[in-house]
Amino acid sequence: MDFTPGRKIAITGSANPLRSGSAESGVGRWETIKLPTLTFGEFLRLRKIALPEMAEISSLKQLLDCSPQEILGFKSAAKRLTPYFHDYLLRGGFPEPALEEDLQRCQRLLREDIVDKVLKRDMTALYGIRRIVEIEKIFLYLCYHDGGILDISAIAKELDGVKRQLLTDHLDLLEATHLTYSLKPFGYGKQVLRGKSKVYLADAAIPGSILLYGQKLLEKPDRLGNAVETAFFKHVFTRYYQDQPTFSYWQSKGRKTYEVDLIAEIGTRVVPFEVKYQDKAIMDADLKGLRLSMEEHSLNLGYVITREADSLFIRQPHSARQSQLKERLDAHIIGVPACLACYWLS
């Protein structure tokens, strides 16, 4: 604004730019920029936390070329960053709550901003929703199933009184107000159109705040894993937003279902990510879904996002079919601690 007087900038609430029935579309006259919540790196800088010294990484793919000494440095940095990363998952990426020292007050601010200001004010004022109880039921369900694959029919039955069409409409509105992101199955045609959506909330700290977990979130492996998956997706989305990526998830066919949490497509490049935030070491069995998806789509690089600082590794996936093994020798799976992955993607 200071150096370009002719440029006009308007900062709005989450739903205002998408208000239906506006007088003019603004096509060719303005550009809407979505501003996500703070990344882990921004959270650290905002709270003035000293960052560990380590080699610079601008792309996770650079890990393939790192020396053993650099890998040791990364593992040491991950041990220092993990407690701050957990704090980030509890406090979230909204600036005012992130700066609040009292965790209970921090999470209360999140509840008031999300539930009161967005669900009760924006939804009613901008979208004409009159029955707030229904939208709150749906949002609470999403908090319990953050990062889950949604079955509309099953949810409608579970949320007594919420009809399928109303549920679908409200899910669309939650995405329009940037409270959720939805992913379709990886593929083309009917496979995508008829597939179930996977939904992430806009910030990893929202479910824990709404469900009043507080510090106990760190003691719930499943809930903590969901928070990490949501945070990682948000970081990939934010980092590559300008490249207009497409995000999806993958499931295998057959009696036993294997899944890959996230697949990012940028142009012709397809990169799969699997989140395994667990205390135990990552074994080959944990990588079965990732390995199968790489084989099926002839991908030469995949990532597994881990918990332990020492679980930074580079591994060649073993092919399930020996006849393809020679063709897969150039393929790699890189294990990256979640705190480092989110820090580098910041």
Kinemage of the C-alpha trace (Angstrom):
@kinemage 1
@onewidth
@group {chain A} dominant
@subgroup {mainchain}
@vectorlist {calphas} color= white
{ca met a 1} P 0.000 0.000 0.000
{ca asp a 2} L 2.873 2.380 0.823
{ca phe a 3} L 4.710 1.837 -2.454
{ca thr a 4} L 1.774 1.147 -4.772
{ca pro a 5} L -0.867 3.832 -4.042
{ca gly a 6} L -3.209 2.527 -6.723
{ca arg a 7} L -3.541 -0.890 -5.101
{ca lys a 8} L -6.449 -1.461 -2.750
{ca ile a 9} L -6.319 -4.194 -0.114
{ca ala a 10} L -9.299 -5.375 1.920
{ca ile a 11} L -8.934 -7.821 4.814
{ca thr a 12} L -12.179 -9.651 5.519
{ca gly a 13} L -13.623 -12.364 7.706
{ca ser a 14} L -13.564 -15.975 6.580
{ca ala a 15} L -16.931 -16.024 4.838
{ca asn a 16} L -17.271 -12.488 3.445
{ca pro a 17} L -15.463 -12.965 0.089
{ca leu a 18} L -17.748 -15.867 -0.764
{ca arg a 19} L -21.045 -14.207 0.056
{ca ser a 20} L -23.592 -15.275 -2.516
{ca gly a 21} L -25.703 -12.787 -4.394
{ca ser a 22} L -23.120 -10.012 -4.404
{ca ala a 23} L -23.690 -7.117 -6.781
{ca glu a 24} L -20.722 -7.966 -9.018
{ca ser a 25} L -18.359 -10.880 -9.443
{ca gly a 26} L -15.129 -8.885 -9.556
{ca val a 27} L -13.701 -11.134 -12.277
{ca gly a 28} L -10.573 -9.473 -13.631
{ca arg a 29} L -10.714 -6.729 -11.008
{ca trp a 30} L -9.573 -8.378 -7.812
{ca glu a 31} L -7.891 -11.509 -6.546
{ca thr a 32} L -8.853 -13.338 -3.361
{ca ile a 33} L -5.918 -14.685 -1.362
{ca lys a 34} L -6.731 -17.356 1.226
{ca leu a 35} L -4.722 -16.848 4.391
{ca pro a 36} L -4.245 -20.107 6.329
{ca thr a 37} L -3.396 -20.293 10.011
{ca leu a 38} L 0.212 -20.000 11.176
{ca thr a 39} L 2.699 -22.626 10.122
{ca phe a 40} L 4.935 -24.288 12.710
{ca gly a 41} L 7.876 -22.096 11.690
{ca glu a 42} L 5.776 -18.935 12.022
{ca phe a 43} L 4.528 -20.161 15.416
{ca leu a 44} L 8.131 -20.544 16.616
{ca arg a 45} L 9.100 -17.077 15.408
{ca leu a 46} L 5.961 -15.492 16.888
{ca arg a 47} L 6.744 -17.003 20.292
{ca lys a 48} L 10.440 -15.996 19.893
{ca ile a 49} L 11.743 -19.531 20.328
{ca ala a 50} L 15.401 -20.025 19.419
{ca leu a 51} L 15.675 -22.240 16.359
{ca pro a 52} L 18.188 -25.129 16.252
{ca glu a 53} L 21.197 -24.884 13.986
{ca met a 54} L 21.081 -27.294 11.062
{ca ala a 55} L 21.639 -27.419 7.312
{ca glu a 56} L 19.021 -25.601 5.233
{ca ile a 57} L 16.398 -27.698 3.465
{ca ser a 58} L 14.140 -26.047 0.889
{ca ser a 59} L 12.557 -29.307 -0.315
{ca leu a 60} L 12.082 -32.645 1.452
{ca lys a 61} L 13.568 -34.305 -1.629
{ca gln a 62} L 16.962 -32.799 -0.713
{ca leu a 63} L 17.239 -35.386 2.062
{ca leu a 64} L 18.296 -37.896 -0.606
{ca asp a 65} L 21.542 -35.970 -1.047
{ca cys a 66} L 22.334 -35.192 2.600
{ca ser a 67} L 25.473 -36.514 4.261
{ca pro a 68} L 25.372 -38.802 7.349
{ca gln a 69} L 26.639 -35.872 9.431
{ca glu a 70} L 23.784 -33.659 8.248
{ca ile a 71} L 21.268 -36.428 9.008
{ca leu a 72} L 22.633 -36.634 12.568
{ca gly a 73} L 22.215 -32.859 12.868
{ca phe a 74} L 18.594 -33.137 11.738
{ca lys a 75} L 17.873 -35.851 14.302
{ca ser a 76} L 19.347 -33.695 17.063
{ca ala a 77} L 17.240 -30.735 15.925
{ca ala a 78} L 14.114 -32.903 15.863
{ca lys a 79} L 14.602 -33.801 19.539
{ca arg a 80} L 14.657 -30.099 20.414
{ca leu a 81} L 11.682 -29.222 18.217
{ca thr a 82} L 9.305 -32.027 19.270
{ca pro a 83} L 8.081 -30.410 22.543
{ca tyr a 84} L 7.429 -27.123 20.710
{ca phe a 85} L 5.637 -29.018 17.949
{ca his a 86} L 3.322 -30.623 20.504
{ca asp a 87} L 2.692 -27.177 21.974
{ca tyr a 88} L 1.813 -25.970 18.461
{ca leu a 89} L -0.707 -28.804 18.090
{ca leu a 90} L -2.352 -27.738 21.366
{ca arg a 91} L -2.369 -23.969 20.760
{ca gly a 92} L -2.880 -23.879 17.012
{ca gly a 93} L -2.034 -21.311 14.393
{ca phe a 94} L -4.251 -18.383 15.349
{ca pro a 95} L -1.981 -15.506 16.467
{ca glu a 96} L -3.746 -14.346 19.650
{ca pro a 97} L -4.263 -17.819 21.179
{ca ala a 98} L -0.746 -18.830 20.100
{ca leu a 99} L 0.706 -16.024 22.216
{ca glu a 100} L -1.427 -16.881 25.254
{ca glu a 101} L 0.644 -18.600 27.952
{ca asp a 102} L -2.344 -20.151 29.755
{ca leu a 103} L -3.345 -23.196 27.662
{ca gln a 104} L -6.906 -23.281 29.020
{ca arg a 105} L -7.480 -19.652 28.083
{ca cys a 106} L -5.819 -20.250 24.707
{ca gln a 107} L -8.222 -23.071 23.881
{ca arg a 108} L -11.194 -21.081 25.204
{ca leu a 109} L -10.305 -18.316 22.734
{ca leu a 110} L -10.318 -20.904 19.948
{ca arg a 111} L -13.745 -22.189 20.990
{ca glu a 112} L -15.204 -18.696 21.147
{ca asp a 113} L -13.762 -17.653 17.793
{ca ile a 114} L -14.793 -20.835 15.964
{ca val a 115} L -18.134 -21.688 17.526
{ca asp a 116} L -19.489 -18.261 18.399
{ca lys a 117} L -18.089 -16.064 15.653
{ca val a 118} L -18.107 -18.389 12.654
{ca leu a 119} L -20.837 -20.941 13.289
{ca lys a 120} L -23.293 -18.658 15.076
{ca arg a 121} L -22.570 -15.290 13.453
{ca asp a 122} L -21.184 -15.810 9.946
{ca met a 123} L -23.342 -18.818 9.133
{ca thr a 124} L -26.538 -17.034 10.126
{ca ala a 125} L -25.716 -13.583 8.728
{ca leu a 126} L -24.214 -14.628 5.403
{ca tyr a 127} L -25.785 -17.966 4.586
{ca gly a 128} L -29.195 -17.704 6.217
{ca ile a 129} L -28.793 -20.746 8.459
{ca arg a 130} L -31.479 -20.684 11.123
{ca arg a 131} L -31.023 -23.972 12.981
{ca ile a 132} L -27.637 -23.507 14.617
{ca val a 133} L -27.997 -26.791 16.524
{ca glu a 134} L -27.659 -28.790 13.291
{ca ile a 135} L -24.498 -27.050 12.075
{ca glu a 136} L -22.997 -27.438 15.572
{ca lys a 137} L -23.807 -31.168 15.546
{ca ile a 138} L -22.088 -31.589 12.188
{ca phe a 139} L -19.054 -29.570 13.242
{ca leu a 140} L -18.748 -31.544 16.496
{ca tyr a 141} L -18.877 -34.784 14.482
{ca leu a 142} L -16.036 -33.506 12.277
{ca cys a 143} L -13.996 -32.690 15.388
{ca tyr a 144} L -14.358 -36.304 16.538
{ca his a 145} L -13.458 -37.615 13.066
{ca asp a 146} L -10.851 -35.086 11.904
{ca gly a 147} L -8.978 -36.503 8.922
{ca gly a 148} L -11.591 -39.221 8.520
{ca ile a 149} L -13.397 -40.486 5.415
{ca leu a 150} L -17.041 -39.456 5.581
{ca asp a 151} L -19.981 -41.733 4.815
{ca ile a 152} L -22.887 -39.304 4.359
{ca ser a 153} L -25.600 -41.929 4.903
{ca ala a 154} L -23.996 -43.238 8.095
{ca ile a 155} L -23.492 -39.717 9.466
{ca ala a 156} L -27.109 -38.758 8.746
{ca lys a 157} L -28.254 -41.791 10.758
{ca glu a 158} L -25.861 -41.057 13.599
{ca leu a 159} L -26.843 -37.373 13.766
{ca asp a 160} L -30.502 -37.940 14.445
{ca gly a 161} L -32.660 -35.338 12.731
{ca val a 162} L -30.106 -34.187 10.142
{ca lys a 163} L -31.186 -35.084 6.611
{ca arg a 164} L -28.696 -36.169 3.934
{ca gln a 165} L -29.191 -33.139 1.669
{ca leu a 166} L -28.954 -30.734 4.603
{ca leu a 167} L -25.796 -32.502 5.769
{ca thr a 168} L -24.232 -32.206 2.314
{ca asp a 169} L -25.165 -28.510 2.061
{ca his a 170} L -23.749 -27.724 5.495
{ca leu a 171} L -20.494 -29.560 4.744
{ca asp a 172} L -20.135 -27.412 1.619
{ca leu a 173} L -20.725 -24.255 3.677
{ca leu a 174} L -18.112 -25.259 6.250
{ca glu a 175} L -15.600 -25.606 3.431
{ca ala a 176} L -16.703 -22.295 1.901
{ca thr a 177} L -15.929 -20.545 5.197
{ca his a 178} L -12.463 -22.193 5.264
{ca leu a 179} L -13.207 -24.223 8.395
{ca thr a 180} L -12.647 -27.497 6.545
{ca tyr a 181} L -10.816 -28.915 3.538
{ca ser a 182} L -12.146 -31.936 1.663
{ca leu a 183} L -10.185 -34.473 -0.390
{ca lys a 184} L -11.553 -36.846 -3.004
{ca pro a 185} L -10.122 -40.322 -3.717
{ca phe a 186} L -7.125 -40.417 -6.026
{ca gly a 187} L -8.098 -41.317 -9.571
{ca tyr a 188} L -10.315 -40.214 -12.405
{ca gly a 189} L -13.935 -40.322 -13.539
{ca lys a 190} L -16.513 -42.274 -11.546
{ca gln a 191} L -13.913 -43.330 -8.999
{ca val a 192} L -13.648 -39.691 -7.882
{ca leu a 193} L -17.241 -38.546 -8.452
{ca arg a 194} L -18.746 -41.416 -6.463
{ca gly a 195} L -15.998 -41.639 -3.886
{ca lys a 196} L -16.316 -40.581 -0.265
{ca ser a 197} L -14.641 -37.366 0.826
{ca lys a 198} L -11.948 -37.124 3.451
{ca val a 199} L -12.217 -33.979 5.594
{ca tyr a 200} L -9.594 -32.018 7.529
{ca leu a 201} L -10.323 -29.091 9.828
{ca ala a 202} L -8.562 -25.798 9.148
{ca asp a 203} L -6.246 -26.063 12.148
{ca ala a 204} L -4.938 -29.025 14.121
{ca ala a 205} L -5.760 -27.420 17.496
{ca ile a 206} L -9.478 -26.967 16.795
{ca pro a 207} L -10.716 -30.521 17.636
{ca gly a 208} L -8.779 -30.708 20.918
{ca ser a 209} L -10.061 -27.278 21.949
{ca ile a 210} L -13.688 -28.017 21.054
{ca leu a 211} L -13.614 -31.448 22.754
{ca leu a 212} L -11.899 -30.008 25.882
{ca tyr a 213} L -8.925 -32.385 25.757
{ca gly a 214} L -6.373 -29.807 26.835
{ca gln a 215} L -2.937 -31.252 27.630
{ca lys a 216} L -4.429 -34.774 27.680
{ca leu a 217} L -4.449 -34.757 23.866
{ca leu a 218} L -0.767 -35.740 24.033
{ca glu a 219} L -1.755 -38.895 25.943
{ca lys a 220} L -4.261 -40.049 23.306
{ca pro a 221} L -2.273 -41.668 20.452
{ca asp a 222} L -5.166 -41.740 17.970
{ca arg a 223} L -6.209 -38.134 18.597
{ca leu a 224} L -2.602 -36.953 18.522
{ca gly a 225} L -2.037 -38.788 15.235
{ca asn a 226} L -5.108 -37.102 13.733
{ca ala a 227} L -3.822 -33.693 14.847
{ca val a 228} L -0.422 -34.350 13.267
{ca glu a 229} L -2.029 -35.491 10.004
{ca thr a 230} L -4.177 -32.339 9.898
{ca ala a 231} L -1.184 -30.117 10.654
{ca phe a 232} L 0.953 -31.785 7.992
{ca phe a 233} L -1.760 -31.482 5.343
{ca lys a 234} L -2.156 -27.789 6.168
{ca his a 235} L 1.605 -27.242 5.740
{ca val a 236} L 1.724 -28.983 2.341
{ca phe a 237} L -1.374 -27.050 1.240
{ca thr a 238} L 0.121 -23.724 2.374
{ca arg a 239} L 3.576 -24.341 0.897
{ca tyr a 240} L 2.335 -25.233 -2.586
{ca tyr a 241} L -0.874 -23.170 -2.709
{ca gln a 242} L 0.460 -20.867 -5.454
{ca asp a 243} L 1.208 -23.888 -7.660
{ca gln a 244} L -2.500 -24.854 -7.566
{ca pro a 245} L -1.960 -28.421 -6.376
{ca thr a 246} L -4.627 -31.122 -6.257
{ca phe a 247} L -4.916 -33.150 -3.057
{ca ser a 248} L -6.478 -36.574 -2.657
{ca tyr a 249} L -6.135 -39.807 -0.702
{ca trp a 250} L -5.697 -43.393 -1.922
{ca gln a 251} L -7.292 -46.693 -0.922
{ca ser a 252} L -6.466 -50.131 -2.247
{ca lys a 253} L -9.089 -52.507 -3.594
{ca gly a 254} L -9.723 -55.953 -2.174
{ca arg a 255} L -10.678 -57.591 1.085
{ca lys a 256} L -7.984 -55.857 3.114
{ca thr a 257} L -7.912 -52.103 2.580
{ca tyr a 258} L -4.677 -50.153 2.615
{ca glu a 259} L -4.668 -46.374 2.595
{ca val a 260} L -2.312 -43.512 1.834
{ca asp a 261} L -3.270 -40.437 3.848
{ca leu a 262} L -2.377 -37.755 1.317
{ca ile a 263} L -1.413 -37.558 -2.339
{ca ala a 264} L -0.299 -34.216 -3.745
{ca glu a 265} L -0.382 -33.564 -7.484
{ca ile a 266} L 1.403 -30.563 -8.966
{ca gly a 267} L 1.365 -30.645 -12.734
{ca thr a 268} L 2.563 -34.113 -13.737
{ca arg a 269} L 4.282 -34.777 -10.402
{ca val a 270} L 2.497 -37.080 -7.930
{ca val a 271} L 3.816 -37.425 -4.377
{ca pro a 272} L 2.276 -39.732 -1.715
{ca phe a 273} L 2.518 -39.074 2.035
{ca glu a 274} L 1.658 -41.443 4.879
{ca val a 275} L 1.485 -40.211 8.501
{ca lys a 276} L 2.634 -42.762 11.108
{ca tyr a 277} L 2.914 -40.812 14.360
{ca gln a 278} L 3.770 -43.663 16.725
{ca asp a 279} L 6.266 -44.386 19.517
{ca lys a 280} L 7.537 -47.615 18.012
{ca ala a 281} L 9.925 -47.908 15.091
{ca ile a 282} L 8.540 -47.816 11.554
{ca met a 283} L 8.533 -51.355 10.156
{ca asp a 284} L 8.045 -52.582 6.584
{ca ala a 285} L 4.487 -53.634 7.464
{ca asp a 286} L 3.686 -49.989 8.319
{ca leu a 287} L 4.664 -48.986 4.784
{ca lys a 288} L 2.524 -51.560 2.954
{ca gly a 289} L -0.100 -49.062 1.729
{ca leu a 290} L 2.503 -46.509 0.681
{ca arg a 291} L 4.505 -49.182 -1.137
{ca leu a 292} L 1.445 -50.562 -2.948
{ca ser a 293} L 0.370 -47.109 -4.117
{ca met a 294} L 3.868 -46.356 -5.407
{ca glu a 295} L 3.916 -49.633 -7.337
{ca glu a 296} L 0.421 -49.177 -8.731
{ca his a 297} L 1.131 -45.674 -10.036
{ca ser a 298} L 4.848 -46.118 -10.864
{ca leu a 299} L 5.998 -43.474 -8.382
{ca asn a 300} L 9.660 -43.229 -7.459
{ca leu a 301} L 9.388 -41.194 -4.249
{ca gly a 302} L 7.114 -41.345 -1.219
{ca tyr a 303} L 7.233 -40.005 2.331
{ca val a 304} L 6.243 -41.336 5.743
{ca ile a 305} L 5.792 -38.685 8.444
{ca thr a 306} L 6.958 -40.049 11.800
{ca arg a 307} L 7.185 -39.156 15.491
{ca glu a 308} L 10.569 -40.247 16.807
{ca ala a 309} L 13.524 -37.962 16.179
{ca asp a 310} L 15.643 -40.974 15.184
{ca ser a 311} L 13.113 -42.095 12.566
{ca leu a 312} L 14.693 -40.040 9.795
{ca phe a 313} L 15.531 -42.645 7.175
{ca ile a 314} L 15.815 -43.292 3.459
{ca arg a 315} L 14.630 -46.715 2.358
{ca gln a 316} L 14.057 -48.495 -0.923
{ca pro a 317} L 10.553 -50.022 -1.012
{ca his a 318} L 10.582 -53.795 -1.557
{ca ser a 319} L 8.338 -54.737 -4.441
{ca ala a 320} L 5.546 -57.209 -3.823
{ca arg a 321} L 6.202 -58.657 -7.256
{ca gln a 322} L 9.753 -59.865 -7.900
{ca ser a 323} L 9.286 -59.323 -11.643
{ca gln a 324} L 9.036 -55.574 -11.010
{ca leu a 325} L 11.878 -55.344 -8.514
{ca lys a 326} L 14.509 -54.280 -11.037
{ca glu a 327} L 12.234 -51.513 -12.303
{ca arg a 328} L 11.741 -50.188 -8.756
{ca leu a 329} L 15.391 -49.858 -7.660
{ca asp a 330} L 15.296 -46.084 -8.216
{ca ala a 331} L 12.323 -45.684 -5.880
{ca his a 332} L 12.752 -44.384 -2.325
{ca ile a 333} L 10.646 -43.878 0.783
{ca ile a 334} L 11.886 -41.104 3.050
{ca gly a 335} L 10.939 -41.081 6.737
{ca val a 336} L 10.752 -37.566 8.198
{ca pro a 337} L 9.875 -36.606 11.799
{ca ala a 338} L 6.693 -34.504 11.711
{ca cys a 339} L 8.254 -31.564 13.537
{ca leu a 340} L 11.010 -31.302 10.925
{ca ala a 341} L 8.650 -31.818 7.976
{ca cys a 342} L 6.330 -29.027 9.152
{ca tyr a 343} L 9.267 -26.766 10.034
{ca trp a 344} L 10.841 -27.175 6.595
{ca leu a 345} L 7.500 -26.733 4.834
{ca ser a 346} L 7.018 -23.487 6.759
